[in-house]
Structures are given as C-alpha cells and as structure tokens.
C-alpha cells in the first residue's frame, strides 16, 4: 500500500511543508489532487504526482473552458 501513496517524508519533500494545511495549499498550487482518509491523514497518489511532473496531468486536466451557452439570448 505504501507504493500507491506518497509517504509522510515524501510529502514533506514535495511540498516543503510539515503541517497538513500548508501541505494542502502547496499541493493545490501545484495542481496535485489529494484526499483525506478516515484517520485525517493526507493521501496523494504516487502515479498522479508522476503524471503531473511528467507533463501528462495536473494543469491540463483543470483547464477551464468558456461557457458559450451563456452568450445565447
């Protein structure tokens, strides 16, 4: 299971932060999705981080598209 999610040490290295709130803010700024488990711990998928840093995810998935229906009278 540890291979599926980043370890606590990897989260600190990735975000540069130790507190959960600061880690969440840093992850949001990087476009990295995260979840909180039932124990209140942050979970970040290793594969997702690899995709974001490999240029195959993150920002491209969060791109906002215009709502052309709003222009109709």
N, CA, C and O atoms as a CHARMM CRD file, in Angstrom:
* protein
*
  292
    1    1 UNK  N      0.81100  -1.19400   0.00000 PROA 1      0.00000
    2    1 UNK  CA     0.00000   0.00000   0.00000 PROA 1      0.00000
    3    1 UNK  C      0.85700   1.26200   0.00000 PROA 1      0.00000
    4    1 UNK  O      0.44000   2.29300  -0.52700 PROA 1      0.00000
    5    2 UNK  N      2.03500   1.19100   0.57800 PROA 2      0.00000
    6    2 UNK  CA     2.89000   2.37700   0.63200 PROA 2      0.00000
    7    2 UNK  C      3.35300   2.80200  -0.75900 PROA 2      0.00000
    8    2 UNK  O      3.69500   3.96800  -0.95600 PROA 2      0.00000
    9    3 UNK  N      3.37300   1.89100  -1.72400 PROA 3      0.00000
   10    3 UNK  CA     3.76100   2.26100  -3.07300 PROA 3      0.00000
   11    3 UNK  C      2.66800   3.04500  -3.79000 PROA 3      0.00000
   12    3 UNK  O      2.96000   3.79300  -4.72300 PROA 3      0.00000
   13    4 UNK  N      1.42800   2.88800  -3.37500 PROA 4      0.00000
   14    4 UNK  CA     0.30200   3.56600  -4.00700 PROA 4      0.00000
   15    4 UNK  C      0.26900   5.04900  -3.63600 PROA 4      0.00000
   16    4 UNK  O     -0.04600   5.89400  -4.47300 PROA 4      0.00000
   17    5 UNK  N      0.59600   5.36400  -2.37500 PROA 5      0.00000
   18    5 UNK  CA     0.55300   6.73700  -1.88100 PROA 5      0.00000
   19    5 UNK  C      1.93900   7.20900  -1.46700 PROA 5      0.00000
   20    5 UNK  O      2.80500   6.40300  -1.12900 PROA 5      0.00000
   21    6 UNK  N      2.14200   8.52900  -1.49500 PROA 6      0.00000
   22    6 UNK  CA     3.39800   9.10200  -1.02300 PROA 6      0.00000
   23    6 UNK  C      3.52300   8.90500   0.48600 PROA 6      0.00000
   24    6 UNK  O      2.52600   8.92000   1.20900 PROA 6      0.00000
   25    7 UNK  N      4.74400   8.72400   0.94600 PROA 7      0.00000
   26    7 UNK  CA     4.99800   8.60900   2.37900 PROA 7      0.00000
   27    7 UNK  C      4.98600   9.99500   3.00900 PROA 7      0.00000
   28    7 UNK  O      4.99600  11.00200   2.30200 PROA 7      0.00000
   29    8 UNK  N      4.96500  10.04700   4.33300 PROA 8      0.00000
   30    8 UNK  CA     5.00000  11.32200   5.05600 PROA 8      0.00000
   31    8 UNK  C      6.25800  12.10200   4.66300 PROA 8      0.00000
   32    8 UNK  O      6.19400  13.30700   4.42100 PROA 8      0.00000
   33    9 UNK  N      7.38500  11.42200   4.60000 PROA 9      0.00000
   34    9 UNK  CA     8.64700  12.07000   4.24000 PROA 9      0.00000
   35    9 UNK  C      8.59700  12.61600   2.81200 PROA 9      0.00000
   36    9 UNK  O      9.09700  13.70900   2.54600 PROA 9      0.00000
   37   10 UNK  N      7.99900  11.86100   1.90200 PROA 10     0.00000
   38   10 UNK  CA     7.88100  12.32400   0.51400 PROA 10     0.00000
   39   10 UNK  C      6.96300  13.53500   0.40300 PROA 10     0.00000
   40   10 UNK  O      7.19700  14.42700  -0.41300 PROA 10     0.00000
   41   11 UNK  N      5.92100  13.56000   1.22300 PROA 11     0.00000
   42   11 UNK  CA     5.01300  14.71000   1.22400 PROA 11     0.00000
   43   11 UNK  C      5.73900  15.97200   1.68500 PROA 11     0.00000
   44   11 UNK  O      5.55600  17.04700   1.11500 PROA 11     0.00000
   45   12 UNK  N      6.56000  15.83200   2.71800 PROA 12     0.00000
   46   12 UNK  CA     7.32900  16.97400   3.21900 PROA 12     0.00000
   47   12 UNK  C      8.30800  17.44000   2.15100 PROA 12     0.00000
   48   12 UNK  O      8.46500  18.64100   1.93100 PROA 12     0.00000
   49   13 UNK  N      8.95500  16.51200   1.49900 PROA 13     0.00000
   50   13 UNK  CA     9.91900  16.87600   0.45100 PROA 13     0.00000
   51   13 UNK  C      9.22100  17.53400  -0.73700 PROA 13     0.00000
   52   13 UNK  O      9.71600  18.52400  -1.27600 PROA 13     0.00000
   53   14 UNK  N      8.08200  16.99500  -1.14500 PROA 14     0.00000
   54   14 UNK  CA     7.34200  17.52100  -2.28300 PROA 14     0.00000
   55   14 UNK  C      6.82500  18.93100  -2.01200 PROA 14     0.00000
   56   14 UNK  O      6.96700  19.82100  -2.84900 PROA 14     0.00000
   57   15 UNK  N      6.22600  19.12900  -0.84000 PROA 15     0.00000
   58   15 UNK  CA     5.58200  20.40700  -0.53600 PROA 15     0.00000
   59   15 UNK  C      6.50200  21.41500   0.13800 PROA 15     0.00000
   60   15 UNK  O      6.27000  22.62200   0.07000 PROA 15     0.00000
   61   16 UNK  N      7.55300  20.91200   0.79200 PROA 16     0.00000
   62   16 UNK  CA     8.40800  21.80400   1.57000 PROA 16     0.00000
   63   16 UNK  C      7.74800  22.22300   2.87600 PROA 16     0.00000
   64   16 UNK  O      8.19800  23.16200   3.53300 PROA 16     0.00000
   65   17 UNK  N      6.68800  21.53100   3.24800 PROA 17     0.00000
   66   17 UNK  CA     5.91400  21.87000   4.43900 PROA 17     0.00000
   67   17 UNK  C      5.67100  20.63800   5.30000 PROA 17     0.00000
   68   17 UNK  O      5.63300  19.51700   4.79300 PROA 17     0.00000
   69   18 UNK  N      5.50500  20.85200   6.62000 PROA 18     0.00000
   70   18 UNK  CA     5.23300  19.74700   7.53200 PROA 18     0.00000
   71   18 UNK  C      3.79200  19.73900   8.02000 PROA 18     0.00000
   72   18 UNK  O      3.26100  18.67400   8.33500 PROA 18     0.00000
   73   19 UNK  N      3.15000  20.88900   8.08900 PROA 19     0.00000
   74   19 UNK  CA     1.77900  20.97400   8.57900 PROA 19     0.00000
   75   19 UNK  C      0.81200  20.65100   7.43500 PROA 19     0.00000
   76   19 UNK  O      1.02900  21.02900   6.28300 PROA 19     0.00000
   77   20 UNK  N     -0.27400  19.93200   7.79700 PROA 20     0.00000
   78   20 UNK  CA    -1.23100  19.48100   6.78600 PROA 20     0.00000
   79   20 UNK  C     -1.84100  20.63100   6.00100 PROA 20     0.00000
   80   20 UNK  O     -1.95100  20.55300   4.77700 PROA 20     0.00000
   81   21 UNK  N     -2.23800  21.69200   6.68300 PROA 21     0.00000
   82   21 UNK  CA    -2.86600  22.81500   5.98800 PROA 21     0.00000
   83   21 UNK  C     -1.90900  23.41600   4.96400 PROA 21     0.00000
   84   21 UNK  O     -2.30700  23.71100   3.83700 PROA 21     0.00000
   85   22 UNK  N     -0.67200  23.59500   5.34500 PROA 22     0.00000
   86   22 UNK  CA     0.32500  24.14600   4.42200 PROA 22     0.00000
   87   22 UNK  C      0.60800  23.17900   3.28300 PROA 22     0.00000
   88   22 UNK  O      0.82500  23.60300   2.14900 PROA 22     0.00000
   89   23 UNK  N      0.60600  21.88600   3.57400 PROA 23     0.00000
   90   23 UNK  CA     0.80800  20.88500   2.52000 PROA 23     0.00000
   91   23 UNK  C     -0.33800  20.93100   1.51700 PROA 23     0.00000
   92   23 UNK  O     -0.11000  20.86900   0.30900 PROA 23     0.00000
   93   24 UNK  N     -1.56900  21.03900   2.01100 PROA 24     0.00000
   94   24 UNK  CA    -2.73100  21.10100   1.11100 PROA 24     0.00000
   95   24 UNK  C     -2.64500  22.32300   0.20500 PROA 24     0.00000
   96   24 UNK  O     -2.92300  22.23600  -0.99100 PROA 24     0.00000
   97   25 UNK  N     -2.25900  23.46000   0.77500 PROA 25     0.00000
   98   25 UNK  CA    -2.12900  24.68200  -0.01700 PROA 25     0.00000
   99   25 UNK  C     -1.05100  24.52800  -1.08900 PROA 25     0.00000
  100   25 UNK  O     -1.23500  24.95900  -2.22700 PROA 25     0.00000
  101   26 UNK  N      0.07100  23.91300  -0.72300 PROA 26     0.00000
  102   26 UNK  CA     1.15600  23.71000  -1.68600 PROA 26     0.00000
  103   26 UNK  C      0.72600  22.74200  -2.78600 PROA 26     0.00000
  104   26 UNK  O      1.02900  22.96300  -3.95900 PROA 26     0.00000
  105   27 UNK  N      0.02800  21.67700  -2.41700 PROA 27     0.00000
  106   27 UNK  CA    -0.44800  20.71200  -3.40800 PROA 27     0.00000
  107   27 UNK  C     -1.44000  21.36100  -4.36100 PROA 27     0.00000
  108   27 UNK  O     -1.38600  21.12200  -5.56800 PROA 27     0.00000
  109   28 UNK  N     -2.34500  22.17900  -3.83300 PROA 28     0.00000
  110   28 UNK  CA    -3.30000  22.89300  -4.67600 PROA 28     0.00000
  111   28 UNK  C     -2.57900  23.79800  -5.66600 PROA 28     0.00000
  112   28 UNK  O     -2.94700  23.86000  -6.83900 PROA 28     0.00000
  113   29 UNK  N     -1.55600  24.49600  -5.19600 PROA 29     0.00000
  114   29 UNK  CA    -0.79700  25.40100  -6.06000 PROA 29     0.00000
  115   29 UNK  C     -0.06700  24.65400  -7.17300 PROA 29     0.00000
  116   29 UNK  O      0.15700  25.20100  -8.25300 PROA 29     0.00000
  117   30 UNK  N      0.30300  23.40500  -6.90500 PROA 30     0.00000
  118   30 UNK  CA     0.99600  22.58600  -7.90500 PROA 30     0.00000
  119   30 UNK  C      0.03300  21.82800  -8.81200 PROA 30     0.00000
  120   30 UNK  O      0.46000  21.18400  -9.77000 PROA 30     0.00000
  121   31 UNK  N     -1.25900  21.90100  -8.51700 PROA 31     0.00000
  122   31 UNK  CA    -2.24100  21.17500  -9.31700 PROA 31     0.00000
  123   31 UNK  C     -2.27100  19.69000  -9.02000 PROA 31     0.00000
  124   31 UNK  O     -2.60700  18.88100  -9.88500 PROA 31     0.00000
  125   32 UNK  N     -1.91900  19.33600  -7.79500 PROA 32     0.00000
  126   32 UNK  CA    -1.89000  17.93200  -7.39500 PROA 32     0.00000
  127   32 UNK  C     -3.12500  17.62700  -6.55200 PROA 32     0.00000
  128   32 UNK  O     -3.38800  18.30100  -5.55600 PROA 32     0.00000
  129   33 UNK  N     -3.87600  16.61300  -6.95600 PROA 33     0.00000
  130   33 UNK  CA    -5.07600  16.20600  -6.23300 PROA 33     0.00000
  131   33 UNK  C     -4.69700  15.46000  -4.96600 PROA 33     0.00000
  132   33 UNK  O     -3.71000  14.72500  -4.93600 PROA 33     0.00000
  133   34 UNK  N     -5.48600  15.65400  -3.92500 PROA 34     0.00000
  134   34 UNK  CA    -5.26400  14.97800  -2.65000 PROA 34     0.00000
  135   34 UNK  C     -6.60400  14.63300  -2.03400 PROA 34     0.00000
  136   34 UNK  O     -7.63600  15.20600  -2.38300 PROA 34     0.00000
  137   35 UNK  N     -6.56800  13.69200  -1.12000 PROA 35     0.00000
  138   35 UNK  CA    -7.74500  13.27000  -0.36100 PROA 35     0.00000
  139   35 UNK  C     -7.34700  13.14800   1.09600 PROA 35     0.00000
  140   35 UNK  O     -6.16300  13.05000   1.41800 PROA 35     0.00000
  141   36 UNK  N     -8.34400  13.15300   1.98300 PROA 36     0.00000
  142   36 UNK  CA    -8.11400  12.92900   3.40600 PROA 36     0.00000
  143   36 UNK  C     -8.78700  11.61300   3.75300 PROA 36     0.00000
  144   36 UNK  O     -9.96300  11.41100   3.45000 PROA 36     0.00000
  145   37 UNK  N     -8.03500  10.71400   4.39400 PROA 37     0.00000
  146   37 UNK  CA    -8.62000   9.41900   4.76500 PROA 37     0.00000
  147   37 UNK  C     -9.40000   9.54500   6.07400 PROA 37     0.00000
  148   37 UNK  O     -9.45400  10.62500   6.66300 PROA 37     0.00000
  149   38 UNK  N     -9.99600   8.46300   6.52300 PROA 38     0.00000
  150   38 UNK  CA   -10.82900   8.46700   7.72900 PROA 38     0.00000
  151   38 UNK  C    -10.05000   8.84400   8.98800 PROA 38     0.00000
  152   38 UNK  O    -10.63500   9.31600   9.96300 PROA 38     0.00000
  153   39 UNK  N     -8.74000   8.63800   8.96700 PROA 39     0.00000
  154   39 UNK  CA    -7.90800   8.99600  10.10800 PROA 39     0.00000
  155   39 UNK  C     -7.44000  10.45700  10.05300 PROA 39     0.00000
  156   39 UNK  O     -6.69900  10.90500  10.92800 PROA 39     0.00000
  157   40 UNK  N     -7.87200  11.19400   9.02700 PROA 40     0.00000
  158   40 UNK  CA    -7.49400  12.59900   8.89600 PROA 40     0.00000
  159   40 UNK  C     -6.13100  12.82400   8.26200 PROA 40     0.00000
  160   40 UNK  O     -5.58500  13.92400   8.34200 PROA 40     0.00000
  161   41 UNK  N     -5.57600  11.79500   7.63200 PROA 41     0.00000
  162   41 UNK  CA    -4.25400  11.90300   7.00900 PROA 41     0.00000
  163   41 UNK  C     -4.40000  12.23400   5.52500 PROA 41     0.00000
  164   41 UNK  O     -5.32400  11.76600   4.85800 PROA 41     0.00000
  165   42 UNK  N     -3.47300  13.04800   5.02300 PROA 42     0.00000
  166   42 UNK  CA    -3.46400  13.38600   3.60500 PROA 42     0.00000
  167   42 UNK  C     -2.98100  12.20400   2.77700 PROA 42     0.00000
  168   42 UNK  O     -2.00800  11.53700   3.12600 PROA 42     0.00000
  169   43 UNK  N     -3.67400  11.96000   1.68400 PROA 43     0.00000
  170   43 UNK  CA    -3.26800  10.92000   0.75400 PROA 43     0.00000
  171   43 UNK  C     -3.04600  11.54600  -0.61400 PROA 43     0.00000
  172   43 UNK  O     -3.89500  12.27400  -1.12700 PROA 43     0.00000
  173   44 UNK  N     -1.90100  11.25300  -1.19000 PROA 44     0.00000
  174   44 UNK  CA    -1.57700  11.71000  -2.53100 PROA 44     0.00000
  175   44 UNK  C     -1.08600  10.50700  -3.31400 PROA 44     0.00000
  176   44 UNK  O     -0.15500   9.81700  -2.89800 PROA 44     0.00000
  177   45 UNK  N     -1.71400  10.26600  -4.43900 PROA 45     0.00000
  178   45 UNK  CA    -1.33500   9.13100  -5.26800 PROA 45     0.00000
  179   45 UNK  C      0.00000   9.33300  -5.95100 PROA 45     0.00000
  180   45 UNK  O      0.24400  10.36200  -6.58100 PROA 45     0.00000
  181   46 UNK  N      0.85200   8.35000  -5.82100 PROA 46     0.00000
  182   46 UNK  CA     2.18100   8.40700  -6.43300 PROA 46     0.00000
  183   46 UNK  C      2.09200   8.55300  -7.95200 PROA 46     0.00000
  184   46 UNK  O      2.83200   9.33100  -8.55300 PROA 46     0.00000
  185   47 UNK  N      1.17900   7.79900  -8.56400 PROA 47     0.00000
  186   47 UNK  CA     1.04000   7.83800 -10.02200 PROA 47     0.00000
  187   47 UNK  C      0.62100   9.22800 -10.49500 PROA 47     0.00000
  188   47 UNK  O      1.11800   9.72200 -11.50700 PROA 47     0.00000
  189   48 UNK  N     -0.29300   9.85400  -9.75900 PROA 48     0.00000
  190   48 UNK  CA    -0.75000  11.19900 -10.13100 PROA 48     0.00000
  191   48 UNK  C      0.40400  12.19900 -10.08300 PROA 48     0.00000
  192   48 UNK  O      0.55100  13.02200 -10.98700 PROA 48     0.00000
  193   49 UNK  N      1.21900  12.12800  -9.03300 PROA 49     0.00000
  194   49 UNK  CA     2.36400  13.03900  -8.91200 PROA 49     0.00000
  195   49 UNK  C      3.32100  12.81600 -10.07600 PROA 49     0.00000
  196   49 UNK  O      3.83900  13.77500 -10.64900 PROA 49     0.00000
  197   50 UNK  N      3.55600  11.56300 -10.42500 PROA 50     0.00000
  198   50 UNK  CA     4.42900  11.26800 -11.55600 PROA 50     0.00000
  199   50 UNK  C      3.85700  11.82700 -12.85600 PROA 50     0.00000
  200   50 UNK  O      4.60400  12.31800 -13.70200 PROA 50     0.00000
  201   51 UNK  N      2.53200  11.75600 -13.02100 PROA 51     0.00000
  202   51 UNK  CA     1.89700  12.30000 -14.21900 PROA 51     0.00000
  203   51 UNK  C      2.01900  13.82100 -14.26300 PROA 51     0.00000
  204   51 UNK  O      2.30500  14.39300 -15.31500 PROA 51     0.00000
  205   52 UNK  N      1.80400  14.47500 -13.12300 PROA 52     0.00000
  206   52 UNK  CA     1.89700  15.93400 -13.07500 PROA 52     0.00000
  207   52 UNK  C      3.31500  16.38600 -13.40100 PROA 52     0.00000
  208   52 UNK  O      3.50400  17.30700 -14.19500 PROA 52     0.00000
  209   53 UNK  N      4.29300  15.76000 -12.80700 PROA 53     0.00000
  210   53 UNK  CA     5.66600  16.17000 -13.04300 PROA 53     0.00000
  211   53 UNK  C      6.20800  15.68300 -14.37800 PROA 53     0.00000
  212   53 UNK  O      7.20500  16.19700 -14.88300 PROA 53     0.00000
  213   54 UNK  N      5.52800  14.67100 -14.95000 PROA 54     0.00000
  214   54 UNK  CA     5.93900  14.18600 -16.26600 PROA 54     0.00000
  215   54 UNK  C      5.25900  14.93300 -17.39600 PROA 54     0.00000
  216   54 UNK  O      5.52600  14.66900 -18.56900 PROA 54     0.00000
  217   55 UNK  N      4.37300  15.87300 -17.04600 PROA 55     0.00000
  218   55 UNK  CA     3.69600  16.66800 -18.05700 PROA 55     0.00000
  219   55 UNK  C      2.46500  16.00500 -18.64100 PROA 55     0.00000
  220   55 UNK  O      2.00300  16.42500 -19.70100 PROA 55     0.00000
  221   56 UNK  N      1.90800  14.97900 -17.99300 PROA 56     0.00000
  222   56 UNK  CA     0.76000  14.26600 -18.53900 PROA 56     0.00000
  223   56 UNK  C     -0.49200  14.46100 -17.69700 PROA 56     0.00000
  224   56 UNK  O     -1.45000  13.70300 -17.84900 PROA 56     0.00000
  225   57 UNK  N     -0.51200  15.43900 -16.82600 PROA 57     0.00000
  226   57 UNK  CA    -1.68300  15.63100 -15.96500 PROA 57     0.00000
  227   57 UNK  C     -1.65200  16.98700 -15.32500 PROA 57     0.00000
  228   57 UNK  O     -1.00700  17.91000 -15.82200 PROA 57     0.00000
  229   58 UNK  N     -2.35000  17.10500 -14.22300 PROA 58     0.00000
  230   58 UNK  CA    -2.34800  18.34600 -13.45200 PROA 58     0.00000
  231   58 UNK  C     -3.05800  19.47500 -14.15400 PROA 58     0.00000
  232   58 UNK  O     -4.28100  19.44500 -14.29500 PROA 58     0.00000
  233   59 UNK  N     -2.32200  20.46400 -14.59400 PROA 59     0.00000
  234   59 UNK  CA    -2.89700  21.68100 -15.14600 PROA 59     0.00000
  235   59 UNK  C     -3.79400  21.41900 -16.34900 PROA 59     0.00000
  236   59 UNK  O     -4.85200  22.03600 -16.47700 PROA 59     0.00000
  237   60 UNK  N     -3.38800  20.51600 -17.22700 PROA 60     0.00000
  238   60 UNK  CA    -4.20100  20.24400 -18.41100 PROA 60     0.00000
  239   60 UNK  C     -5.58500  19.73000 -18.02400 PROA 60     0.00000
  240   60 UNK  O     -6.56300  20.03700 -18.70600 PROA 60     0.00000
  241   61 UNK  N     -5.68500  18.96900 -16.96500 PROA 61     0.00000
  242   61 UNK  CA    -6.96800  18.42300 -16.52600 PROA 61     0.00000
  243   61 UNK  C     -7.84800  19.49000 -15.89200 PROA 61     0.00000
  244   61 UNK  O     -9.07000  19.34400 -15.87300 PROA 61     0.00000
  245   62 UNK  N     -7.25900  20.54600 -15.38000 PROA 62     0.00000
  246   62 UNK  CA    -8.01300  21.57400 -14.67100 PROA 62     0.00000
  247   62 UNK  C     -8.30200  22.78600 -15.55100 PROA 62     0.00000
  248   62 UNK  O     -8.73900  23.82000 -15.04400 PROA 62     0.00000
  249   63 UNK  N     -8.07300  22.68200 -16.83200 PROA 63     0.00000
  250   63 UNK  CA    -8.26500  23.78800 -17.73600 PROA 63     0.00000
  251   63 UNK  C     -9.74700  24.18200 -17.78000 PROA 63     0.00000
  252   63 UNK  O    -10.61900  23.32000 -17.88800 PROA 63     0.00000
  253   64 UNK  N    -10.02000  25.46400 -17.69700 PROA 64     0.00000
  254   64 UNK  CA   -11.38800  25.96000 -17.71700 PROA 64     0.00000
  255   64 UNK  C    -11.76200  26.28400 -19.14900 PROA 64     0.00000
  256   64 UNK  O    -10.99200  26.91200 -19.87400 PROA 64     0.00000
  257   65 UNK  N    -12.94800  25.85400 -19.55400 PROA 65     0.00000
  258   65 UNK  CA   -13.43500  26.12800 -20.90100 PROA 65     0.00000
  259   65 UNK  C    -14.55600  27.14600 -20.82200 PROA 65     0.00000
  260   65 UNK  O    -15.30200  27.17300 -19.84300 PROA 65     0.00000
  261   66 UNK  N    -14.68500  27.99800 -21.85700 PROA 66     0.00000
  262   66 UNK  CA   -15.74500  29.00200 -21.82800 PROA 66     0.00000
  263   66 UNK  C    -17.13300  28.35100 -21.94200 PROA 66     0.00000
  264   66 UNK  O    -17.30100  27.29400 -22.55000 PROA 66     0.00000
  265   67 UNK  N    -18.10500  29.01800 -21.34100 PROA 67     0.00000
  266   67 UNK  CA   -19.49900  28.56900 -21.39600 PROA 67     0.00000
  267   67 UNK  C    -20.19800  29.37300 -22.49900 PROA 67     0.00000
  268   67 UNK  O    -20.72000  30.45900 -22.25100 PROA 67     0.00000
  269   68 UNK  N    -20.20000  28.83000 -23.70800 PROA 68     0.00000
  270   68 UNK  CA   -20.78600  29.52300 -24.84400 PROA 68     0.00000
  271   68 UNK  C    -22.31100  29.63000 -24.73300 PROA 68     0.00000
  272   68 UNK  O    -22.91300  30.50600 -25.35300 PROA 68     0.00000
  273   69 UNK  N    -22.92900  28.75800 -23.95800 PROA 69     0.00000
  274   69 UNK  CA   -24.37300  28.83500 -23.75700 PROA 69     0.00000
  275   69 UNK  C    -24.76900  30.12000 -23.03400 PROA 69     0.00000
  276   69 UNK  O    -25.90000  30.58400 -23.17600 PROA 69     0.00000
  277   70 UNK  N    -23.86800  30.68700 -22.27800 PROA 70     0.00000
  278   70 UNK  CA   -24.15500  31.92900 -21.57300 PROA 70     0.00000
  279   70 UNK  C    -24.31300  33.10000 -22.53300 PROA 70     0.00000
  280   70 UNK  O    -24.88600  34.12200 -22.15400 PROA 70     0.00000
  281   71 UNK  N    -23.82600  32.98500 -23.76000 PROA 71     0.00000
  282   71 UNK  CA   -23.91500  34.06000 -24.74300 PROA 71     0.00000
  283   71 UNK  C    -25.25000  34.05600 -25.48700 PROA 71     0.00000
  284   71 UNK  O    -25.58900  35.03600 -26.15100 PROA 71     0.00000
  285   72 UNK  N    -25.99900  32.98000 -25.38500 PROA 72     0.00000
  286   72 UNK  CA   -27.28100  32.88100 -26.09100 PROA 72     0.00000
  287   72 UNK  C    -28.32400  33.78900 -25.41100 PROA 72     0.00000
  288   72 UNK  O    -28.39000  33.85600 -24.18400 PROA 72     0.00000
  289   73 UNK  N    -29.14000  34.48900 -26.23000 PROA 73     0.00000
  290   73 UNK  CA   -30.15200  35.38700 -25.65200 PROA 73     0.00000
  291   73 UNK  C    -31.28300  34.64700 -24.97100 PROA 73     0.00000
  292   73 UNK  O    -32.20200  35.27400 -24.44300 PROA 73     0.00000
